[in-house]
């Protein structure tokens, strides 16, 4: 993990995002021994209004407590995805709850049905936030799984330990399936167009883009070819067809 890692958890009131932010912060600070700042904001409505929790994790003392350019954005509904996606770092990770987010702003988004999993597999939609935390940790390694479980069990109401353990495991398994499927797609590509370990755009030249500039930008996040270029106003890969405009 980088010296400073910024996380934004976003959605609507009633989805448990403030609690998720507190749990993540305690997992990183109390159990993993990192420097952490946790902040939150929400609308006046008890349910349905906007809700946002931010967690800044660092190996060193933190000089500013809020997320400036998140490395990781969780969007639990469409509104928060639309509102916060453009704050994400160019190399950041967007994870969405595909139960409610149907329009993805990038092909690099990780879409997992957290609420549907909580509803159908666990019978309690209220633990979708814990499902999401399990998935985020498996996908990014921002905290250890052991520390996350300890933080969850410390915060949840007495008598719900088993439910929340199952929710955590369901999120971890969902992320594991996603990673296995992604690896399967990567392995299906011909060897001559695969780059081992390539997972995201490695270099960005946002400030110096010129129309018609087709020079190398970095590694394609979809096929890992290393042939990402700026063409016709969009970032494109000429091997797999990946394209992102704007």
Helices and strands as residue ranges (DSSP letters): E 4-12, H 17-26, I 27-31, E 35-42, E 50-58, E 72-75, H 78-84, G 85-87, E 93-97, E 110-112, H 114-121, G 125-127, H 128-140, H 145-155, H 161-188, G 191-193, G 206-208, E 216-218, E 228-231, E 234-237, E 243-245
